[in-house]
């Protein structure tokens, strides 16, 4: 469990990004943006899944990953890898959407992509090195 | 094998668990995106198809029936407050506002003469929006701008998929009772080009780069952005009530 701190720290970064984008979505404001495409991405159809903002889904995922960081055992490590892998794959899908159909890049999404990749890598290491199991 | 600088012997079952978790995650995302994504897609298609048969026109007619409309303005000229709406015909949230909330705003505020609405079309999503704006401002020449905007939203496709075509415009024009030929001719007119430029200039002067954006102007007051918490009637009208006080 020596990875608890780095996992928690990375999850907190992800929570901050996802919480900000969730706020922007519901407050109907424009995100702070240096890449110029954040609003276009945020208002595209890819910003929601089944009517739920993807930012909110990301927030839920990061909170789950943060909670799992404090639970010992193989089951928690496996659940963490699964959740983080879902995040990585879904982020890849959204990156494809930004580069393709939306044709705009959102800096917050890229920040999330890096963060979820780090969290996933840490959970993989945790799974492979977790004591017991 | 070495992890974080420490030599580690990874049991085979751990690698199997890792592989299974990643595979399950990939399958889960694919299923979610395909099932949920295709669900929204088919819903959108159904809406478009249903309204292309004339349902949209009926809805548009009932929303705007009996309300004075001149050029880009909907409502009584004497209405003390003006709500200017900056929209892009390709913008899904503009469609949501137009379909879900505009009828309530029209019914509760415009019909009673408390507010008049001014349409400002801007290009935010992509070049295809220009075709839609040209059609909308062409309809304004026959005082049916709001009906045309709604008819196009009823037909809205994916962003930048090129869905705003001349046949789509002709179909929308026919549905709202305009001559398709007259509309498509007017789309190329200097007046329409000028209206689009004027709208873009006003959006730029207010620093607007997203849609929908709402601005409100009280008697003798400046045009100010209206902050809304959401686009549903329940979220939108409280902001409007607050601004009207």
Interface residues (C-beta under 8 A of the other chain):
Chain A: X26 X27 X28 X29 X30 X39 X40 X43 X44 X45 X48 X49 X50 X51 X74 X78 X81 X82 X83 X85 X86 X88 X89 X90 X93 X101 X102 X103 X124 X125 X127 X128 X129 X133
Chain B: X3 X4 X8 X10 X14 X15 X17 X18 X21 X22 X24 X25 X26 X28 X29 X32 X33 X36 X37 X39 X40 X91 X92 X93 X124 X125 X126 X158 X159 X160 X161 X209 X210 X211 X227 X228 X229 X230 X231
